[in-house]
Amino acid sequence: MPVWIIATILAAFFQNLRFLLQRHLKVTTLSTMGATWARFAFSMPLAAGALALWLGVTGQALPSPTPAFWGYALTGAIGQMLATACVVTLFGRRNFAVGVTLAKTDVILSALIGLVLLGEAVSLPVALAIVVGFAGVMLLSDPPRGDVALGLRARLFNAASGYGLLSGLLFGLSAVCYRGATLSLEGGDDLLRAATALVVATFVQTLTLGLWLAWREAGQIGRVLASWRVSGPMGLTSMLGSLAWFTAFALQTAAYVKALGQIELVFTFLVSAFWLGERSSAKEIAGALLLVVSVLIIFLGALP
């Protein structure tokens, strides 16, 4: 099985866990920016430690950065930071499901942005998989009955939808830029280049957002540090997920990785159905099946 497929599935799994922990922080103790910064602040030291460990084990030297690397890494870091803030903001909105659906437009946008920035086109089967997977996302994210009464216009044109669409655009941009960053490093194996790009990105995010909090929401830094019992595990899952994402981006086109990464919603569906004991509607079951079909199309197309 191609390594990028394994890395993507692991990334989606850990991202699902991280969002659960981050949502808990948002709805209990922290502000939007505080919960966003917690993810980066607690994962950055772990990412640096993983990089140092891999350097020691393999005996490699750090890859040499190029001017293109800094441009891609900084753009990707800022884009991901703002996209994460948009998603965290969604946690407090009534139309959360619709917003999350629009956030998943990052799959389609990654393909378009990747074509423009890196000249990487997707094959016809993967384009089909993206369409099928997005249809599954739409069904899985169908709003609850209470929101259906709002009508289509009210469900789509609201603040939550705006945050969701913006996060999709920013996540798509950051994914393509992270792939560009890993490809722009000179020397080192795929995992080393992925870890190097990850450390640079999380350092930029931790420093930038930390300075913002110190200026605008000084009390949040103390609250983030005090929430270490939840923020610590969130930082670990964030680091593991991000390292897996970066490794996948180093090996495969961002659009392919993002399309396969929709398997995260299958994990969410399974947890809801079999762990939490929540009953699923026919639309949700159909949506999960479409996502599985989408993943299988990509999986079978990637096999030799």
C-alpha positions as CSV (number, residue, x, y, z in Angstrom):
1,M,0.0,0.0,0.0
2,P,1.4,3.5,-0.9
3,V,2.8,5.3,2.1
4,W,0.8,8.4,1.4
5,I,-2.4,6.5,1.8
6,I,-1.4,5.2,5.2
7,A,-0.2,8.7,6.2
8,T,-3.5,10.3,5.1
9,I,-5.7,7.8,6.9
10,L,-3.7,8.3,10.1
11,A,-3.9,12.1,9.7
12,A,-7.7,12.0,9.3
13,F,-8.0,9.8,12.4
14,F,-5.9,12.0,14.6
15,Q,-7.6,15.2,13.2
16,N,-10.9,13.8,14.2
17,L,-9.7,13.3,17.8
18,R,-8.1,16.8,17.8
19,F,-11.3,18.5,16.8
20,L,-13.2,16.7,19.6
21,L,-10.7,18.0,22.1
22,Q,-10.6,21.5,20.6
23,R,-14.4,21.8,20.6
24,H,-14.4,20.9,24.3
25,L,-11.9,23.8,25.0
26,K,-14.0,26.2,22.9
27,V,-17.3,25.5,24.6
28,T,-15.9,25.3,28.1
29,T,-13.0,27.7,28.9
30,L,-11.3,29.4,26.0
31,S,-12.1,32.0,23.4
32,T,-11.9,31.3,19.7
33,M,-8.3,32.5,19.4
34,G,-7.3,30.9,22.7
35,A,-8.6,27.5,21.6
36,T,-6.8,28.0,18.2
37,W,-3.5,28.9,19.9
38,A,-3.7,26.0,22.2
39,R,-3.5,23.6,19.3
40,F,-0.3,25.2,18.0
41,A,1.4,26.0,21.3
42,F,1.2,22.5,22.7
43,S,2.0,20.7,19.4
44,M,5.1,22.8,18.4
45,P,7.5,21.5,21.2
46,L,6.4,17.9,20.3
47,A,7.0,18.5,16.6
48,A,10.5,19.9,17.4
49,G,11.2,16.9,19.6
50,A,10.1,14.5,16.8
51,L,12.3,16.3,14.3
52,A,15.3,16.1,16.7
53,L,14.6,12.4,17.3
54,W,14.5,11.6,13.6
55,L,17.7,13.5,13.0
56,G,19.4,11.6,15.7
57,V,18.1,8.2,14.6
58,T,18.9,8.6,10.9
59,G,22.0,10.7,11.2
60,Q,20.8,13.1,8.4
61,A,21.4,16.8,8.2
62,L,18.6,19.3,8.2
63,P,17.3,20.0,4.7
64,S,18.4,23.3,3.1
65,P,15.6,25.8,2.7
66,T,15.1,27.8,-0.4
67,P,13.4,31.2,-0.9
68,A,10.4,29.3,-2.3
69,F,10.2,27.2,0.9
70,W,9.8,30.3,3.1
71,G,7.1,31.7,0.9
72,Y,5.1,28.5,0.8
73,A,5.7,27.7,4.5
74,L,4.7,31.2,5.8
75,T,1.6,31.4,3.5
76,G,0.5,27.9,4.5
77,A,1.0,28.6,8.2
78,I,-1.0,31.8,8.2
79,G,-3.7,30.2,6.0
80,Q,-4.1,27.2,8.3
81,M,-4.1,29.4,11.4
82,L,-7.0,31.5,10.1
83,A,-8.8,28.5,8.8
84,T,-8.6,26.8,12.2
85,A,-10.0,30.0,13.8
86,C,-12.9,29.9,11.4
87,V,-13.7,26.3,12.3
88,V,-13.5,27.0,16.0
89,T,-15.8,29.9,15.5
90,L,-18.3,27.5,13.9
91,F,-18.5,25.5,17.1
92,G,-20.6,28.3,18.7
93,R,-23.0,28.7,15.7
94,R,-26.4,27.2,15.2
95,N,-25.8,26.2,11.6
96,F,-22.7,24.3,12.5
97,A,-23.5,21.3,10.2
98,V,-23.9,23.6,7.1
99,G,-20.7,25.5,7.9
100,V,-18.7,22.3,8.3
101,T,-20.1,21.1,4.9
102,L,-18.8,24.3,3.3
103,A,-15.4,23.9,5.0
104,K,-15.1,20.6,3.1
105,T,-14.9,22.6,-0.1
106,D,-11.2,22.5,0.6
107,V,-11.1,19.2,-1.3
108,I,-12.3,20.9,-4.5
109,L,-10.4,24.1,-3.9
110,S,-7.1,22.2,-3.2
111,A,-7.4,20.7,-6.7
112,L,-7.9,24.2,-8.3
113,I,-5.2,25.9,-6.2
114,G,-2.8,23.1,-6.8
115,L,-3.3,23.4,-10.6
116,V,-2.7,27.2,-10.4
117,L,0.3,27.3,-8.0
118,L,2.1,24.0,-8.7
119,G,0.7,23.0,-12.1
120,E,-0.6,19.7,-10.6
121,A,-3.7,18.4,-12.3
122,V,-5.8,15.5,-11.0
123,S,-6.8,12.4,-13.1
124,L,-10.4,11.9,-14.2
125,P,-11.0,9.1,-11.6
126,V,-9.8,11.3,-8.8
127,A,-12.0,14.2,-10.0
128,L,-14.9,11.7,-9.9
129,A,-14.0,10.6,-6.4
130,I,-13.9,14.3,-5.3
131,V,-17.4,14.8,-6.6
132,V,-18.8,11.6,-5.1
133,G,-17.1,12.4,-1.8
134,F,-18.5,15.9,-1.6
135,A,-22.0,14.5,-2.3
136,G,-21.5,12.3,0.7
137,V,-20.4,15.2,2.8
138,M,-23.5,17.1,1.9
139,L,-25.7,14.2,3.0
140,L,-23.8,13.6,6.2
141,S,-24.0,17.3,7.1
142,D,-27.7,17.7,6.4
143,P,-29.0,20.0,9.2
144,P,-31.2,18.7,12.0
145,R,-35.0,19.0,11.6
146,G,-35.1,22.2,13.6
147,D,-32.9,23.9,11.0
148,V,-34.7,22.6,8.0
149,A,-37.6,24.9,8.8
150,L,-35.3,27.9,8.2
151,G,-35.4,27.2,4.5
152,L,-32.6,26.9,2.0
153,R,-31.7,30.6,1.8
154,A,-31.4,31.0,5.6
155,R,-29.4,27.7,5.9
156,L,-26.8,28.7,3.3
157,F,-26.5,32.4,3.6
158,N,-25.6,33.0,7.2
159,A,-22.5,33.8,9.3
160,A,-21.7,30.1,9.9
161,S,-21.8,29.3,6.2
162,G,-19.4,32.3,5.5
163,Y,-17.0,31.0,8.1
164,G,-17.2,27.5,6.6
165,L,-16.6,28.6,3.0
166,L,-13.7,30.8,4.1
167,S,-12.1,28.0,6.1
168,G,-12.4,25.7,3.1
169,L,-10.6,28.3,0.9
170,L,-7.8,28.8,3.5
171,F,-7.4,25.1,4.2
172,G,-7.1,24.4,0.5
173,L,-4.5,27.1,0.2
174,S,-2.5,25.9,3.2
175,A,-2.5,22.3,1.9
176,V,-1.1,23.2,-1.5
177,C,1.4,25.6,0.1
178,Y,2.6,22.8,2.5
179,R,3.2,20.5,-0.4
180,G,5.1,23.3,-2.1
181,A,7.1,23.8,1.0
182,T,8.1,20.1,1.4
183,L,9.1,20.0,-2.3
184,S,11.1,23.2,-2.0
185,L,13.5,21.8,0.7
186,E,16.8,20.4,-0.6
187,G,18.1,17.1,1.0
188,G,16.7,14.7,3.5
189,D,14.1,11.9,3.2
190,D,10.4,12.5,2.9
191,L,9.7,12.3,6.6
192,L,12.5,14.7,7.5
193,R,11.4,17.3,5.0
194,A,7.8,16.9,6.3
195,A,8.9,17.3,9.9
196,T,11.1,20.3,9.1
197,A,8.2,22.1,7.3
198,L,5.9,21.3,10.2
199,V,8.2,22.7,12.8
200,V,8.7,25.9,10.9
201,A,4.9,26.3,10.3
202,T,3.9,25.6,13.9
203,F,6.6,27.9,15.2
204,V,5.2,30.8,13.0
205,Q,1.7,30.0,14.1
206,T,2.6,29.8,17.8
207,L,4.6,33.1,17.7
208,T,2.1,35.0,15.6
209,L,-1.0,34.1,17.4
210,G,0.8,34.3,20.8
211,L,1.7,37.9,20.2
212,W,-1.9,38.6,19.1
213,L,-3.2,37.1,22.3
214,A,-0.7,39.0,24.4
215,W,-1.9,42.2,22.8
216,R,-5.6,41.7,22.6
217,E,-6.6,38.8,24.9
218,A,-3.8,38.6,27.5
219,G,-5.8,36.5,29.9
220,Q,-6.2,33.8,27.4
221,I,-2.6,32.7,27.5
222,G,-2.9,31.9,31.2
223,R,-6.2,30.0,30.6
224,V,-4.6,28.0,27.8
225,L,-1.7,27.0,30.0
226,A,-4.1,26.1,32.8
227,S,-6.0,23.9,30.5
228,W,-3.0,21.6,29.9
229,R,-5.0,18.4,30.9
230,V,-7.0,18.8,27.7
231,S,-4.6,21.0,25.7
232,G,-1.8,18.5,26.2
233,P,-3.5,15.5,24.6
234,M,-4.9,17.9,21.9
235,G,-1.3,19.0,21.1
236,L,-0.2,15.4,20.8
237,T,-3.0,14.5,18.4
238,S,-2.4,17.7,16.5
239,M,1.3,16.9,16.1
240,L,0.7,13.3,15.0
241,G,-2.0,14.4,12.6
242,S,0.0,17.3,11.2
243,L,3.1,15.2,10.7
244,A,1.0,12.6,8.9
245,W,-0.5,15.3,6.7
246,F,2.9,16.8,5.9
247,T,4.3,13.4,5.0
248,A,1.4,12.7,2.7
249,F,1.8,16.1,1.1
250,A,5.5,15.4,0.5
251,L,4.6,12.2,-1.4
252,Q,1.4,13.1,-3.2
253,T,-0.6,15.9,-4.8
254,A,-2.6,17.9,-2.2
255,A,-5.9,17.3,-4.0
256,Y,-5.4,13.5,-3.8
257,V,-4.5,13.7,-0.1
258,K,-7.5,16.0,0.7
259,A,-9.9,13.8,-1.2
260,L,-8.8,10.6,0.6
261,G,-8.8,12.6,3.9
262,Q,-12.5,12.8,3.8
263,I,-12.4,9.4,5.4
264,E,-12.3,11.5,8.6
265,L,-16.1,11.9,8.4
266,V,-16.5,8.2,8.2
267,F,-14.6,7.9,11.5
268,T,-17.0,10.5,12.9
269,F,-20.0,8.7,11.6
270,L,-18.8,5.4,13.1
271,V,-18.1,6.9,16.5
272,S,-21.6,8.5,16.5
273,A,-23.3,5.2,15.5
274,F,-21.4,2.6,17.5
275,W,-19.8,4.4,20.4
276,L,-22.3,7.1,21.3
277,G,-25.3,5.0,20.3
278,E,-26.8,7.7,18.1
279,R,-29.4,6.6,15.5
280,S,-28.5,7.6,11.9
281,S,-30.9,8.7,9.3
282,A,-31.1,7.2,5.8
283,K,-29.4,10.3,4.4
284,E,-26.5,9.9,6.9
285,I,-26.0,6.2,6.0
286,A,-26.1,7.1,2.3
287,G,-23.6,9.9,2.8
288,A,-21.2,7.5,4.6
289,L,-21.5,5.0,1.8
290,L,-20.7,7.7,-0.8
291,L,-17.6,8.7,1.2
292,V,-16.5,5.0,1.3
293,V,-17.0,4.8,-2.5
294,S,-15.0,8.0,-2.9
295,V,-12.2,6.6,-0.8
296,L,-12.2,3.3,-2.7
297,I,-11.9,5.0,-6.0
298,I,-8.8,6.8,-4.9
299,F,-7.4,3.7,-3.1
300,L,-7.8,1.4,-6.1
301,G,-6.4,4.0,-8.4
302,A,-3.3,4.4,-6.3
303,L,-2.5,0.7,-6.2
304,P,0.2,-0.5,-8.6
